[in-house]
Amino acid sequence: MASIWDIPFVVTDVETTGSSGQKNRIIDIGCVTLLGGQVISQYDTLINPHQFIPYYIANMTGISNEMAANAPEEWQVITDLTEILHAPEAVFAAHSVPFDFSFVNNLVIRNGYAPLEMETLCTLKLSRRLIASSQKKNVGDLAHYLGIHVSNRHRALGDALATAQILSLLLERAETEHGITTIEELISFHNKPVRHFKASYKTYKRVEEKINELPKEPGVYYFLGRNKNVLYVGKAKSLKDRVRSYFNEGALASRKIADMTRRIYDIKWTCTETELAALLLESKEIKRIMPHFNSADKSYQKFMFLKLSKDDYPVFEVADTIEPDGSEYFGPFRSNGLTQNILELINKQFKLRECDSPIKPSLDNEPCFYYQISRCNAPCSLNITREEYLEELERVKAFLSGFSEGIIEQLEEKMTKFSDGMEFEKASVVKNQITQLNKLLMRRQRVPTSINKNNLIVIVPVSTRDKTVEIIMISRGKLIHQEIIGRKAPLDNIFNLVHDKFYLDTTNPVLNYSLNDVDEIKIVTSWLNRLNGKGSFIYTESKNENSIQKEIENSIRNIKFDESEVEQ
């Protein structure tokens, strides 16, 4: 049975001219492929519906009848769309599956394709099974509750990206609270009737005083049993709100958690000032204490990496640990399937060598099979120089780091040239290459995935009322400093920290990370991905100290606060 982390979920959202999948038409569609808890590809397009778009829909989406009239036709997008939907073992996911699937399936059928035959997963139904009944379940409210920043709300791609991040966190909760590990278990679980359980009133009276003392700050909470043994460790953006939620009417979605609440005799907590610090402390404390009711995270999970060897002609390979060998590592990736998929696409689209032993280039060497099928430029036979090989390697690293525009633009120019020359078969081959490259790894633009070079400063808004910002410093993937300051606070201390952390030590030691370090990197990476455009990312690679200081000043000065945010 396939793991929930090895299955591609095609998370889809559509904007339409009405509510009927047969009578009305799609005007905007976004498809986001989630694999291993990460977005690996995204696709969106407007579609000409040849129907009038009602005023309220145009007003909500920002898509006018004029925009739709100039959009691609259904037949022009159907090939790309069906290719995404027909990915092996793919599951169609949406926040309201009956609605979105109906529109997409009718589009497919209208254009001469067989009806879609794939598993479906509704994040709305799943959230009802996993999240307290008192919490609103629309995309916007769920995203706010789970700490996900939403961009372009009520546009297909914006909502699809938000839904994908919601799904990723729901998968973690399903695994943690219900022991769900396979796609079959997940589908069965989400189709069961919704049941919510109530915490014991006797328990509430025992801990009521402690609940009233809880602060509305981020932190980690500990539920203790009769003998002061730790039953459960959790984290919260607001300790008071999170702990109180266990005792709301019909709040518990798990019989196991309901059973736990009956055994609570005391509550302790630790404030952490920031949500990220709470996430990191929670993970460490679960592994240290190993509470009975924390079914996940008691041991270190195994993550995968892409390893770039350190030799004259480096080669990529899959690794399950970070060794202190001077190699460059990309990741971590939760799924071995995702990592293997990325490596295979690199090997298909770029011409690096695939042999795993060092080479000694010579004209006497015979190129191997990979050269014959155009998957390697054969540096072993001196068909290219080492400089040319390293240039190809930089293109791969740049692409993995999000600098894909140049490569895609070059291929698009090549495709246009073939098309103009009536060489349609060659143009089709290049188009497929573009599609595969877009699928390779979709992350925030210009975010290095190499752990070795993941040195950055993140500035995010914290409180609209107090105008405070959070400063986060990350060196080689690890969190090294975080604090909250006022937007107009003096920055001398921050600048001194930047100097000490990024510029004082000019050596570049090899990576030597423990299991705890890798676990921390994964938590930090996931948290950064959830920001989804919120705040500023300042990378220190190849930048002088003065320019970094200016970037920090400008980022804090121009930070955007959510004025509609309800202060807790």
LODO-89018 format. One record per residue: residue in one letter; x, z, y of N, C-alpha, C, O in turn. Coordinates in steps of 0.02 Angstrom, whole numbers, plus 50000, padded with zeros to 5 digits. Example, Ala and Ser with C-alpha at 12.3 -4.5 7.8 and 13.67 -1.06 7.14 Angstrom:
BEGIN
A506605039049716506155039049775506605039049835507125042349834
S506425035449888506845035749947506455039450002506705040250057
This chain:
BEGIN
M500425000049940500005000050000500445000050062500935003750066
A500264995850110500684994950170500635000950217500095003650227
S501205002950245501225008350293500905006250358500925000350377
I500605011050393500305009550458500845007450509500685004450560
W501475008950494502015007050540502315000350523502724997750561
D502114997350467502364990650448501844985250455501974979450439
I501244987050478500694982250486500664979950559500664984150604
P500624973350572500524971050641499784971750662499344969050629
F499664975350716498994975850744498944971150803499314971850852
V498494966250800498384961650856497854964750900497254963850889
V498074968450950497624972050994497364967151047497754964351086
T496704966151049496404960751088495884963451137495514968151122
D495864960251195495344961751244495114955151274495524950751288
V494464954451286494204948351316493764950151376493414955251376
E493794945951426493304946151481492864940051473493104934651457
T492214940851483491744935651464491214934451518491164938051568
T490814929251506490274927651554489634931651539489164931451579
G489634935151483489044939051465489164943051402489744943951382
S488634945351370488704949951313488624946751245488754950051195
S488424940451241488304937151177488904932951156489114928451192
G489174934551097489744930751072489584923551056490024919251056
Q488934921951044488734915151029488524911251091488704905451099
K488154914551135487894910951193488384910951252488404906051290
N488764916251259489224916751316489934914751295490074913451237
R490394914651344491064912051332491594916851360491464920751405
I492194916251331492774920151354493054916851417493114910751421
I493214920951467493544918351527494274920751532494674917951569
D494434926051495495114928951497495234932451431494814936451409
I495794931151399495954934451336496674936851337497124933451360
G496764942951311497434945751304497534948251233497104951851207
C498084946351202498254948551134498934951851136499424948851157
V498974958051113499594961751111499724963751039499314967151008
T500294961751012500454963450943500864969850941501394970450972
L500594974850905500904981350898501174982050828500804981350779
L501814983450821502134984250756502624990150761503044990350806
G502574994750713503015000450715502915004750776503385008150798
G502315004650805502175008650864502425005550928502395008650981
Q502684999350924502964996150984502634989250994502454985850947
V502574987451058502324980751074502884975751062503414976251093
I502764970951018503284965951003503114959151033503554954851038
S502494958051052502334951751085501684952551124501274956951109
Q501594948251173500974948351211500794941151232501234937051244
Y500154939851236499914933151252499284934051294498854938151278
D499224930151347498604930351386498504923651420498974920151437
T497884921951431497714915851465496994916151491496564919351460
L496874912951547496184911651567495924905751527496314901651503
I495274905251520494964899751484494364897251525493974901251550
N494304890751530493734887751565493114888551521493074885551467
P492614892551543492034893751501491494888351506491044887951465
H491544884251559491024879351573490344882851579489824879951561
Q490364888951603489764892851618489874896451685490444897551706
F489324898051716489374901751780489574908951766489314912151721
I490054911551805490264918451799489844922651847489884921751908
P489444927251821489024931451865489444935151916490024936651905
Y489124936651972489484939852028489794946552007490374947852025
Y489434950651970489694957251953490314956751908490754961051911
I490334951651865490924950651822491514948151864492074950451855
A491374943451908491904940851951492184946451995492794946852007
N491744950752019491954956252062492374961352023492864963952049
M492174962651962492534967651921493214965151898493704968851899
T493244958751877493864956051848494314952651900494914952051889
G494024950551955494404946652003494484939351984494864935652015
I494114937151932494144930251908493554926451938492974927651920
S493694921851983493164918052016492984911951976493344909951930
N492414908851993492214902551961492724897051974492824892651932
E493034897252033493544892152049494154892952005494424888051980
M494364899151993494934900451949494784898051878495204894851846
A494184899651855494004897751787493954890151779494124887451726
A493724886751831493644879451827494314875951818494354870551790
N494854879051843495524876151837495924878951778496514877451771
A495604883151737495944886251681495984881451621495614876551620
P496424882851572496464878751511495804878651473495394883251478
E495704873251436495114872651393495224876651328495794878351311
E494684878051293494744881651229495204877951181495624881151148
W495134871451176495544867651128496284867851146496704866551103
Q496444869351208497144869651228497474876351210498084876751206
V497074881451199497364887951183497264889951110497564894851087
I496844886351073496654888451006497244888650958497274892950914
T497724883950964498294883850918498714890250925498884893450875
D498884891950987499274898050998498894904150975499174908750946
L498244904250989497834910050972497784911050896497874916650872
T497654905750860497584906450787498254908250755498274911650704
E498804905850784499454907650756499574915250762499834918350715
I499374918150817499434925450826498984929150777499204933950746
L498364926850770497874930250729498014929550654497804933750615
H498364924250636498504923050565499184925750543499434923750490
A499474930150583500104933350562499984937050496499454940050487
P500464936850449500364940150384500154947450390500484951350425
E499614949250355499354956050351499094958750418498974964750424
A499014954450468498814956750534498124959950532497674957650496
V498044965150573497394968550581497164967250653497534968250701
F496544965050660496244963950726496014970650753495604974050722
A496284972550811496104979050841495834977950912496074973550948
A495344981850931495064981550998494714988151011494574991950965
H494554989451075494234995751089493484995551074493155000651070
S493224989551067492534988751043492534982550999492364977151022
V492724983350937492844977750892492244973050885492334966950888
P491634975550876491074970850869491024965850927490884960050916
F491144968250988491104963851046491674958851048491554952751049
D492294961251047492874956851055492954952150995493104946251004
F492854954750934492934950550875492414945050873492564939450854
S491804946550894491274941550895491464935650940491384929850921
F491704937151000491884931851047492474927751020492464921651025
V492974931050994493564927450970493394923350908493604917550903
N493014926150862492834922550801492404916550817492494911250787
N491944917150864491524911450883491944905950917491814900050907
L492444908050957492894903050987493264899250932493324893150936
V493504902850882493874899750827493434894750789493634889150775
I492824896850773492364892550735492174886350776492144880850749
R492034887250841491844881650884492374876250885492214870350894
N492984878150876493524873250880493774870750813494344868450806
G493334871350763493454868050698493874872050649494084869250599
Y493994878450663494394882550617493924886850574493354888150593
A494184889050517493794893450473493704900150506494124902350545
P493144903550491493034910150519493614914850503493934914250450
L493744919450547494294924250537494144928850478493594931650474
E494624929650435494564934350379495144939250383495674938150354
M495044944550420495564949550429495254956350439494674956950461
E495624961550423495384968350434495304969550509495664966750550
T494824973750526494714975450596494774983050604494614986950559
L495004985050663495074992150678494824993250749495044989850796
C494374997950757494084999350822494395005850850494305011250822
T494765005250905495085011150934494575016050962494705022050968
L493985013550981493455018051004493225022550946493165028550954
K493095019450888492895023350830493445028150808493305033850790
L494055025750809494615029850788494705035850835494845041450813
S494625034650900494695040150948494145045350938494255051250949
R493545043150918493005047850906493155052350846492915058050842
R493545049750799493735053650740494315058350755494405063350720
L494715056750806495345060350816495365064750878495775069250883
I494915063450926494955066850991494305070651003493765068450983
A494365076351036493795080751049493195077051077493265072451116
S492605079251056491985075851077491875076251152491545072051181
S492155081451184492055082351256492445077351298492305076451357
Q492945074051268493355069351304493015062451306492815059851255
K492965059551366492685052751372493145047851336493755048751334
K492845042551307493215038251262493315031151288493555026851251
N493145029651352493295022851376494045022251386494405027251386
V494285016051394495005014751397495335018651454495865021651445
G495025018551513495315021851571495385029351561495915032251575
D494855032651538494875039851529495335041951472495685046951477
L495335038051417495785039551362496515038851383496935043051365
A496665033551421497345032451445497575038351488498135040751481
H497135040551533497305046251576497415052551534497885056251546
Y496985053651484497035059551441497685059551401497985064751390
L497895053551379498495052951338499135051751378499675051051350
G499065051551444499655050751486499925043651489500525042651496
I499475038751483499675031651484499495028651551498935029351575
H499975025251581499845021951645499555015051633499835011051594
V498995013551664498645007151655498745002651715498615004751772
S498984996551703499044991551757498524986151745498364984451688
N498254983351799497774977751795497164979351752496994975651707
R496854985051768496244987051733495704981651744495644978851798
H495324980351690494794975451688495054968251690494674963551704
R495694967351676495954960751657496164961251585496394966551562
A496104955851548496174956051475496854958851454496884963251411
L497394956251483498054958551460498174965851479498444969651439
G497974967951540498064974851560497704979651514497984984751493
D497074978051497496694982351452496964982051381496964987151346
A497204976251359497484975651292498124979751285498234983051234
L498544979651336499164983651335498994991051334499314994851297
A498524993151374498325000151374498045002251307498195007551281
T497624997851278497324999351212497864999751159497815003951114
A498374995451163498914995551114499295002251117499465005051066
Q499415004651178499755011051185499315016851161499565021651133
I498665016351173498195021351148498215021351072498245026651040
L498205015351042498225014850969498865017850941498845021350890
S499425016650973500065019350949500035026950945500265029950896
L499755030150997499705037450997499175039850947499255045250918
L498635036050938498135037950888498415037450818498255041650775
L498845032550805499175032050739499605038250726499595040850670
E499965040450777500375046450769499945052550754500115056650712
R499375052950789498925058650778498605058350709498525063550676
A498425052350687498125051650619498625053750566498435056950517
E499255052050576499775053950528499895061450531499955064750479
T499945064150592500115071250602499565075850578499695080750542
E498935074550598498395079150586498015077850522497675082350495
H498055071750496497655070050437498065067150379497785065450327
G498725066650387499155064350333499055057050315499215055050259
I498785053050362498655045950348499305041950356499635042250408
T499485038350304500115034550305500025027150291500465023150308
T499475025150259499375018150241498805015050280498365018550305
I498805008450284498275004950321497605005850286497085006150319
E497605006150219496985007150182496665013950199496065014550208
E497095019150203496845025750221496585025850292496075029050306
L496925022250337496715022150407496035018750415495605021350450
I495955012950384495315009350390494745013550361494205013950391
S494865016550303494345020750272494175026750316493595028450325
F494685029950343494595035750386494185034050448493725037750466
H494345028450480494015026850543493295024450532492905024250580
N493125022550470492445020450455491995026250433491385025350426
K492285032150422491875037850401491445040250459491625039450518
P490885043350443490465046150497490865051350536491265055050508
V490745051550601491095056250645490845063350633490245064650632
R491325067850622491155074950615491615079050660492225077950659
H491335083450697491735087950738491585095150717491015096850700
F492095099150719492045106050697492115110850756492405109150807
K491845116750747491845121750800492325127350783492335129850726
A492715129350833493165135050823492765141550817492215142050844
S493055146350781492725152750770492645156650836493115157250875
Y492035159250848491925163350908492325169750904492575172250955
K492405172550844492805178650835493525177350856493835181650888
T493785171550839494465169850859494515169450935494985172150965
Y494025166150965494035165451037494045172251072494425173251119
K493645176951048493635183651079494305187151070494515191051113
R494635185851014495285189051002495815186651052496245190551073
V495775180251072496315177351114496065175551184496435172451222
E495455177551201495165175651265495605177751324495705173951371
E495875183751320496295186251374496915181851383497105180351440
K497225179951327497815175651331497645168751359498025165851397
I497075166051339496865159551364496785159751440496975155051475
N496505165151465496415165751537497075166451574497105164951634
E497595168751540498255169551572498655163051573499135162451610
L498455158251532498845152051526498895148351593498395147851628
P499485145851610499555142051672499355134751663499345132251606
K499215131451717499035124251714499685120251725499715115951770
E500175121551684500825118251689501005115151622500725117051570
P501465110251621501685107451557502065112751517502375117251546
G502035112051452502405116851411502245116151337501915111451316
V502495120951299502395121251227502025127751211502205133051236
Y501505127251168501125133251150501215134651075501335130151035
Y501145141051058501235143450989500615147450969500445152351002
F500285145350915499735149250887500025153850833500355151450786
L499895160250839500175165150792499625168150748499055169150771
G499805169650686499335172550639499325180150641499625183250685
R498995183050592498905190350589499575194050588499645199350619
N500065191250554500725194450546501235191650595501845192150584
K500995188750650501425185950702501805179850678502275177550711
N501615177150621501915170950597501645165050637501055164950654
V502065160050651501865154250691501465149450647501725146850597
L500835148350665500395143850627500485136650650500465131950609
Y500585135750715500575128950743500955128950809500915133650848
V501315123450821501655122350885501405115850914501375110750880
G501225115850978500985109751011501245109351082501515114251109
K501185103451112501405102551181500805100751224500285098751197
A500865101551289500305100151334500545098351403501055101051427
K500185093851436500305092551507500045098451548500335100151599
S499495101551525499225107551556499095112451499498635111351459
L499475117851496499405122651441498695125551439498405126151386
K498425127351497497755130351499497225125451472496815127351431
D497245119251496496735114451476496785112751402496285112251367
R497405111851377497495109851307497285115451260496915114151212
V497505121551272497325127051226496585128551230496265129751179
R496295128451290495585129651297495165124351260494625125851236
S495435118151255495055112751223494915114151149494435111451122
Y495325118451117495205120151047494565124151038494275124350984
F494335127251092493765131851087493145129251122492645132951130
N493155122751143492555119751171492065118151116492255117551058
E491435117551134490905116051085491045109551048491105104351080
G491085109850982491185103850941491815100050958491825093950955
A492335103650977492935100351003493405097850950493805093350964
L493385100550889493895099150839493685093450793493145093450764
A494135088550787493985082650747494265083250677494195078650637
S494585088850661494905089650596494705096350565494755101550598
R494495096150502494325102350467494945106850460494895112950462
K495515103550453496145107150446496295111250510496485117150506
I496195108150569496315111650631495795117150641495955122550668
A495175115850620494655121050625494845127050583494745132850603
D495105125750524495335131150480495905135050513495935141150507
M496345131550547496905134850580496655139550635496895145150642
T496165137250675495935141350731495645147950707495685152950743
R495355148150647495065154450622495605159650607495465165550602
R496235157250601496785161750583497195163950643497685167750635
I497015161650703497405163350763497255170550785496685172550793
Y497805174350795497745181250820498105182150886498005187250920
D498535177350904498905178050967499145171150989499195166550949
I499285170451053499545164151081500145165651125500125170251166
K500675161951115501255162251159501385155351187501135150351161
W501785155051239501925148451269502585148651307502835153951326
T502845142651319503445141751359503305136151408503145130551388
C503375137451473503285132151523503915127951527504475130551522
T503825121451537504405116951537504475112951602504955109151609
E504015113651648504015110151712503795102851707503435100451750
T504015099251654503835092151646503565090751577503715094451529
E503165085451571502885083451506503435081251458503405082951399
L503925077551483504465075151439504845081051409505005080951349
A504995086051449505335091951422504915095351369505185097951320
A504255095451378503805098351329503835094451263503845097451209
L503835087851267503885083751207504525085251167504505085851106
L505085085851203505725087051170505745094051139505985094851083
L505495099051176505495105851150505035106451090505205109851041
E504455103351093503985103551037504305101050973504255104250921
S504645095250977504965092350918505485097050889505525097950828
K505895100050932506415104650909506125110850877506355113250825
E505605113550908505305119750883504955118750816504985123150773
I504625113050807504295111750743504805111450687504695114150633
K505375108250701505905107750649506245114450637506485115750582
R506275118550689506595125150682506145130050644506375133550599
I505505130250663505045135250636504695132750573504555136650527
M504555126150570504175123050515503505126450504503375128950449
P503065126550555502415129850548501985126450495502025120450484
H501565130550463501165128050407500695122350428500605117550391
F500395122850488499885117950508500165112050547499785107750569
N500815111650556501135105550582501355101450522501885102550494
S500935096650502501075092850441501605087550452501915085250404
A501715085450514502235080450528502775083450572502705088950598
D503335079850577503895081650620504285087750596504715090250632
K504145090150534504525095850509505235093650490505705097650492
S505305087450472505965084850456506095078750501505635075950529
Y506715076850506506895071250549506685064750517506845063350459
Q506315060650555506105054150530506695049450527507195050150563
K506635044550483507155039550477506995033650523506465030650516
F507445032150569507355026450614507865021150598508385022450568
M507705015050617508135009350603508445006850668508175007850723
F509005003450661509365000750719509624993750703509714991950645
L509724989850756510114983750749510834985550771510944987850827
K511294984350727511994986150740512394979750754512354974850716
L512764979750808513194974150826513914976250812514194980550847
S514224973250762514884975350740515414974550794515334970450840
K515934978350788516484978150837517064974350805517504977350774
D517074967850813517644963750792517684957550836517294956950883
D518134953150821518234947350865517624942750868517484939750919
Y517254942350812516654938150809516084942650784515904942450725
P515794946750829515304951750808514694948650775514504942950788
V514384952550731513794950250695513274955950695513454961850693
F512634954050697512094958950694511924960650622511944956350578
E511744966950610511494969050545511024974950555511034978050608
V510624976550505510164982150507510534988450484510904988250434
A510434993950520510745000350502510235005950507509775005550548
D510315011050466509845016650469510165022950499509845028250502
T510785022450522511105027850556511555025050611511735019150611
I511735029350658512225027550709512895030450688512975036550686
E513365026250674514025028450653514505028450713514445024250757
P514995033050715515495033050769516035027750756516625029350749
D515815021450753516275016050734516405011150791516725006050781
G516165012850852516285008350909515815002550914515864998450959
S515335001950866514854996450868514334997750922514275003350948
E513964992450939513414993150987512764993450948512664989550902
Y512314998050968511694999150931511084997850975511064999851033
F510594994350947509954993050981509404996550942509394996450881
G508954999850978508415003450946508295010050982508445010551042
P508035015150947507855015050876507175011850864506745011850908
F507075009150804506445006050783506145010250728506495012350682
R505495011450732505155015650682505075012150615505075015350563
S505015005650618504845001750558505434997550534505744993950574
N505584998050470506104993650441505874986450443506284981950454
G505214985350433504954978450436505054975350504505244969450508
L504934979150557505034976650625505764974950636505924969750664
T506214979250615506934978150625507164971950588507534967850616
Q506944971150526507124965250487506844958850520507174953650520
N506234959450547505924953750580506314951550642506414945650654
I506544956450681506934954950741507584951550721507794946550751
L507924954250669508554951350647508464944150623508864939850638
E507924942950585507804936250560507674931350617507904925550615
L507304933550667507164929150724507794927750765507884922250790
I508234932750771508874931550804509264926250766509544921650796
N509284926950700509664922250659509384915150662509754910250657
K508724914650671508414908050675508504904750743508584898750747
Q508484908850796508464905950863509144905550897509234901750944
F509624909450873510294909250901510794907750846510644908650787
K511374905350865511844902850814512444907350806513024905250812
L512304913750793512834918350776512964918050701512534915950662
R513554920050680513704919950609513294925250573513114930350602
E513154924150509512754928650469513154931750412512904936050376
C513764929450402514194932450351514404939350374514474940550434
D514494944050327514604950950347515324953250344515464959250354
S515794948850332516494950750330516874947550388516674942150411
P517414950650412517804947650466518064940750447518184939350389
I518134936450497518364929650484519034928250518519204931250569
K519394923550489520024921150519519934913650530520044909650484
P519744911650591519594904550604520194900050589520764901550605
S520034894450557520544889450540520204882750528519644882450502
L520554877450546520294870750533520244869350458519894864750438
D520594873250418520584872250346519954875250313519804873850256
N519594879550352518994882650324518414877750322518304873950370
E518034877850268517454873550261516834877250286516704882850263
P516444874450333515834877850357515364879350300515304875350253
C515024884950304514574887050250513874884050259513754879950303
F513414886250216512734883650214512374884750281511974880450301
Y512504890350314512154891850377512324886650431511904885250474
Y512914883950429513094878650476512704872350460512474868850506
Q512624870850396512274864750375511544864850397511254859550410
I511244870750400510534871150420510464873250493509924875350514
S511004872550531511004873750604510824880950623510494882050673
R511054885750582510954892850599511604896250619511614902250630
C512144892550622512784895350641513214889750670513194884050646
N513614891350721514054886350751514744886050717515184882550740
A514814889650662515424889450621516054890950660516504886650664
P516114896850690516754898650722517324899250672517904898650690
C517154900350608517664900850556518064894450549518644894550529
S517744888750566518074882250560518304879450627518504873650633
L518284883850678518504882050745518054876650776518284872750819
N517424876350754516954871650785516774873850856516604869750898
I516834880450868516764883050936517324888150947517594890950899
T517484889351010518004894251025517704901251025517094902151023
R518134906251025517894913151028517514914351093517014917951093
E517734911451148517394912251212516684909451208516214912551233
E516604903651176515944900751168515494905051124514904905651136
Y515794907951071515414912351027515164918451064514594920551057
L515604921351105515424927251143514884925751196514484930051213
E514884919551222514364917551269513684917351234513184919551263
E513674914851173513044914851134512824921951119512234923551122
L513304926251105513154933251092512844936651153512374940551146
E513104935151212512824937951273512114935751284511714939451312
R511944929651263511254927251270510784931351225510224932951245
V511024933051166510614937151121510524944151150509964946751151
K511074947151173511024953851202510584953951263510194958551274
A510644948651304510224948251364509494947751346509054950851377
F509354943851294508664943151273508384949751246507824951651263
L508774953151205508564959651178508444964651234508044969251227
S508804963751289508744968451345508204966351394508114969651446
G507834960951380507284959051423507444953551473507004951551510
F508064951151474508244945851522508104939051489508564935251474
S507464937551478507294931651439507114925551481507044920051455
E507044926551546506774921051587507204914851583506944909251576
G507854915651588508304909851588508254905851524508234899651526
I508244909351467508224905951403507564902151396507554896351376
I507014905451411506354902351405506304896251451506044891051431
E506534897051512506494891451560506904885451536506684879751544
Q507484886751508507894881251482507524877551426507524871351424
L507214881251381506854878151326506234874451352506064869051326
E505904877251402505314873751429505514867151461505164862151455
E506084867151496506334860851525506494855751470506354849851476
K506784858251416506954853951359506314851051327506294845151310
M505804855351320505174853151291504844847751335504594842751310
T504854848851401504564843951448504934837351444504624832051446
K505594837651438505994831551433505804827451371505734821351374
F505734830851314505534827451252504834824551259504704818951237
S504384828451290503694826251297503654820051342503294815251327
D504024820251398504034814551444504324808251411504134802651427
G504784809451363505094803851327504704801751266504954797951225
M504074804251260503634802551204503904804951137503694802451085
E504374809851137504644812551075504254819051059504514824551066
F503644818051038503194823651031503374828350974503254834350979
E503664825850920503854830150865504414834950887504394840950870
K504904832350924505444836550949505164841651000505374847451001
A504694839451041504394843951090504024849651054504034855351076
S503694847950998503324853050960503804858150930503654864150928
V504384855850906504884860350878505124865350931505184871350917
V505254862850991505494867151045504944872051066505084877851081
K504314869651066503754874151083503714879951033503594885651053
N503824878450969503824883750919504394888750930504314894750919
Q504964886150953505534890450968505344895251025505514901251023
I505004892651076504804896751133504324902251109504384908051129
T503844900351066503364905251039503724910751001503564916551010
Q504214908850959504574913750920504984918350965505024924450953
L505294915551016505694919651061505264924551099505464930251111
N504674922351119504214926851154503994932651109503814937951133
K504004931451044503794936550996504364941350980504234946750952
L504964939550996505544943350972505524950650992505544955050948
L505474952051055505444958951076505204959251147505584957851194
M504564961151156504284961451223504314968651248503924972851225
R504774970051293504824976451325504764975451400504694969851424
R504804981051436504814980451509505404976051528505944976651499
Q505304971451576505834966951596506444970851620506384975751657
R507024968451600507664971451621507734978751601507924982951642
V507564980151540507684986751513508154986151454507944983851401
P508784988051460509254987351405509024991251344508854997151349
T509004988051286508844991551225509474993851189509424997551140
S510054991851213510674994351184510755001651204510765003351263
I510815005951153510905013051167511545014251205511575018551249
N512065010351189512715011251221512685010451297513045013751333
K512235006051320512205004551391511555006851424511395004851480
N511195011151389510565013551416510685019451463510535025151447
N510965017851522511125022851572510675021551633510745016451666
L510225026151647509745024751700509485031051732509555036651706
I509185030051791508855035351828508125033151837507995027651861
V507665037351817506945035751822506635040351873506745046451873
I506245037451918505895041351970505145039951964504925034251973
V504765045151949504035044151940503655049151984503895054751994
P503075047152010502665051752049502385057352005502215056151947
V502325063352033502065069051994501405071452024500895071251990
S501425073752086500825076652117500645072852181501055072352227
T500055070152182499805066752242499725071652299499895070152356
R499455077552283499325082552335499985085052365500045085452427
D500475086852323501095089852347501625084652363502155086352391
K501495078252346501985072852358502655074552327503175074452360
T502635076152262503255077552225503405071952176502955068352154
V504035071152160504255065952113504705069252061505015074352072
E504715066052002505145068351948505755063851944505685057651942
I506345066851941506975063151934507225064151863507325069851842
I507325058851827507555059151758508195055051752508225049351773
M508705058051723509345054551713509475053951638509435058751600
I509635047751618509745046251548510425042951541510575038051575
S510835045651497511495042751484511555040951410511485045151366
R511675034451397511745031951329511155034051286511225036151228
G510555033451316509925034751281509705041951280509135043251262
K510145046651299509985053751295509795056551363510095054851414
L509305060951364509105064351425509645069351444509815073751405
I509915068651505510445073151527510235077551586510555082551601
H509705075551621509475079651677508765077451698508605071551697
Q508365082451717507705080951746507505086651792507635092451777
E507185084951847506925089951892506385086851936506345080751943
I505985091251966505455089052011505645091152082505825096952094
I505615086452129505785087952198505245085052244504855080752224
G505215087652305504775084852355505035078152378505645076952377
R504575073752398504795066952418505265067152478505665062552486
K505205072252520505625072652580506185077852572506505079752621
A506315080052511506835085052499507525081952509507605075952499
P508035085952528508725083352533508955080752466508775083452413
L509355075452467509565072252405510295073452388510565070452341
D510625077852425511335079052412511465081252340511925078952308
N511045085852316511145088252248511045082752196511415082352147
I510545078452208510425072852163511025068052163511245065852110
F511285066652222511855062052227512475065052192512855061452161
N512565071652198513135074952164513055074452088513545073452053
L512435075252065512315074551993512445067451969512735066551915
V512235062552007512365055551989513115054351984513345051151937
H513485056952032514215056252031514505059451968514915056351933
D514295065651954514585069251896514385066251830514795065851784
K513755063951825513505061651760513685054351744513775052551686
F513735050151797513835043051784514505040251808514715035051783
Y514835043651854515425040651884516065044951877516615042351884
L515985051451864516575055751860516985054151798517605053651802
D516655053351742516995051751679516955044351667516415041651652
T517515040851673517515033551666517665031251595517655025251581
T517795035951550517915034051480517265031951448516725033451472
N517325028451393516725026151358516795027851284516945023551243
P516675034251266516775036351197516285032951150515745030751171
V516465032551086516025029451038515415033851028515445039951037
L514865030751009514255034550995514365038950934514625036750884
N514155045150939514205049850883513605054350886513645059950911
Y513035051950861512395055350870512165058750806512215055950751
S511925064850814511625068550759510905066150749510645062250788
L510585068650695509875066950683509455069450742508965066150761
N509635075150769509255077850826509335073250887508855072250924
D509935070550898510045065950953509615059750947509305057550995
V509595056950886509195050850874508455052450885508085048350913
D508235058250861507535060250871507375060750946506845058650968
E507835063550984507745064251056507715057351089507305056251134
I508145052751069508155046051097507475042651085507205039451130
K507205043451025506555040351009506005043351053505575039651078
I506005049951063505495053151105505555050651177505045048951208
V506165050451203506275048251272506065040951280505735039151330
T506255036651232506085029551235505335028551234505065024551274
S504975032051190504255031351186503925033551251503445030351274
W504165039051279503885041551342503995036551399503535035451439
L504585033651402504725028651454504275022551446504035019851496
N504155020351384503725014551373503015015951395502675011351418
R502785022151389502105023851409502005023651484501445023251508
L502555023851522502485023551595502195016851617501825016451666
N502365011351580502045004851588502005002751662501465001151687
G502585002651696502595000251765502545005751817502615004251877
K502415011851797502355017351844503055020051862503445021651817
G503205020551926503845023251947504385017951952504255011951948
S505005020351962505585015851971506105017151917506235022851899
F506415011751893506945012051844507585009451878507615003751900
I508085013751883508715011851916509275012051864509455017451840
Y509545006251848510085005851798510765006151833510875002951883
T511205010251804511855011451836512395006651812512935006451841
E512255002751760512754998151734512984993251788512584989951820
S513644992851796513964987951842513744988651915513754983851953
K513534994751934513344995952004513785001452032513965006151997
N513975000852097514375006052127513935011952149513325011352153
E514255017452163513895023652177513475023152241512925025852243
N513725019752291513355019152354512705015252345512185017152372
S512735009952306512125005952294511605009952255511005009152266
I511835014152209511375018452171511035023352218510435024552213
Q511415026352263511125031052311510595027752354510065030752366
K510725021652376510235018052416509605016552376509045016952402
E509695014652313509115013252270508685019452261508075019152261
I509025025152252508645031452243508255033052307507665034752303
E508575032552364508235033852428507635029252437507095031552455
N507725022752425507185017952434506615019152385506025018552402
S506795020852322506275021952271505845027952288505235027752280
I506165033352311505785039352329505355038052391504785040252395
R505645034452439505285032952501504665028652488504145029552519
N504735023952440504195019152428503775020752366503375016652344
I503865026752338503495028552278502745028152292502515030052345
K502365025652243501645024952250501285030452213501355031152152
F500895034452249500495039652219499785037052207499535032752244
D499475039552155498785037652139498315042052180498175047752161
E498075039452236497665043352281496985045152250496645049652274
S496795041552197496155043052164496235048352110495745050552080
E496845050352099496985055252047496635061852062496645064152119
V496335064752012496015071352019496535076652003496785076951947
E496695080652052497195085852041496925091151993496365093551999
Q497375092951945497185098051897497295105051927497165110051894
